[in-house]
Amino acid sequence: MAKRRTDDYEDSEEYYELKRAVGRRIRTIRLDRGLSGKRLADLAQVSSVNFGVIESGYANVTLMSLERIARALEVPLVALLEDTPGVTTKGFEGMVVTLRSDLDQVGRQLEQCRDELLKLTARFEAFAQADEETRIQIGKAEKASRRPKDK
């Protein structure tokens, strides 16, 4: 059987710290939600043993497992990868952070909608201009066809 080659990054301290940080984020959010490790593993459809290794920061966790854990915790996947105060901050302050984040997201979506609307408007204007030119040409052709022909 072929031996799996690991690159230097997988052996780096930075990579180990990343895995530990993800595990800490999962644990923090899990405890804030009042869930046991076993209960979260069940909700996420991950084996208890595998979940324990992930949360301890030793597993090379898959994106699918992270997505399942995030869903079970009812947080966006990004919350497991970085500190997201709106997810972990409690009370009024947490609501403000979450609302600010939501407003930022809505702002970005509005900008995208505006950009799409500008593109559609430009396409419509080009279509209307071409349609007008076509109508003028048709009108000229009809007018020319009605003229008496010289013999």
N, C-alpha and C positions, 0 to 999 in steps of 0.2 A: 504494500500500500504506500502511495506517495506521501511524503512528509509535507505538511502544510508550512509554507514559507511565511514568516511574519516579518513585516518591515520594521524598521527602527522605531517608528512612531508608536507602534503597539507595545513596545518595550520601554517607552519613555515614561518618566515620572509625570509628565503633563497628561498623558493618556490615562494613567492610573488615577490621577487626581480628578480627571473628568468623570470617570466611572464612579468614584467615591462621591463626588458632588451630586451626580444624578441620584445615587442611592440615598444621600442625605435629604435631597428635595422630596423624594418619594416618602421617606419616613416622616419628615416634618408635616407634609400635607396629610398623610394617613393619620398621624396622631391628632392633628387639628380636627379631622373628621370623626375622631373617636372610633376608628376601625382597628381591629387586630390585624396582624399580618396574615393570619389564616383567612380571615373574612375577606380582606382585600384580594388575596390570591384567588379565592373562590369567585369573587365578583369579576375579576379580570380574566378568569379562565386560564390561569397560570398555575403550575404546580407549586405547592407550598415550599418545596425545597428550592426550586428555581427562583421563586420570589425572594426567599431569604438571601440567596446569593446575589440577586440583583440589588436588593435594598442594602446589603452590606458593602456594595461597591466592588465586588470581585467579578461579576459576570460581564461578559461582552454581550450586552443586551441587544436584542433585535429591535428594529423600529416597530414591528408588529406587537411585540410584548409591551413596549412603551406606550403605544396607542391604546392597547387594552387596559393598561394600568391607568392611563389618563382618563379614559372613559369611565372606569370604575370609580375614580376619584371625583368625577364630574368637573374636570379642569381641562383647559386646552393643552395639547401635547407640549407646547413651548413652556408651560409652567413647570414641567419636569426637567427642563434643560437650563433654565435660568431663574433667578429670583424674581418673582412677579408679585409685588406687594399686594396687589388687588386680590390675589388668591389667598395669601397667607395673613394679611393684616385684617384684624377683626373689627367689628363695630362700624361706627360712622366713618372713621378714617379709611377703612377698607372699601366702603361703599364709594367714597369720594375718589379714591385711586382707580377703582373699577370704572366709575362713570367717566373719569378723565380719559382713561384708555379707550373706552367705548366711543367717546366723542372724537378722539383722534382717528379711530378706525372709520367712523362715519365720515369725517372730513376727507380722509383718503379716498373713500368710495365715491363721495361727491365729486372730487377732482377727477376721478376716472370717468364718471358719468358725464361731466362737463366736457372732457376731452373727446369722448365718444360722440356726444351731441355735436360738437364742433366739426368732427369728421363727417357725420351724417349730413349736417347742414351744407358743408362744402360739396358733398356728393350730390345733394339735391339741387343746389344752385347750378352745378355743372350740367345736371340732367335737364333742368328747366331751360338753361341757355341753349343746349343742343336741341331741345324740343322746339323752342322759339325759332331757331334757325331753320329747322326742318319745316315748320309751318310756313315760314316766309318763302322757302324754296317751292313748296307745294302750291302756295298761292300764286307765285310767279308762273309756275308751269300751267296752272289752270287758266290764268289770265291769257297766257300766250296761246293756249289751245283754243280759246274762244275768239281770237282775232281772225278776221277774214284773211284768207290766204291770197297772196298776190299771184296773178297768173301771168 
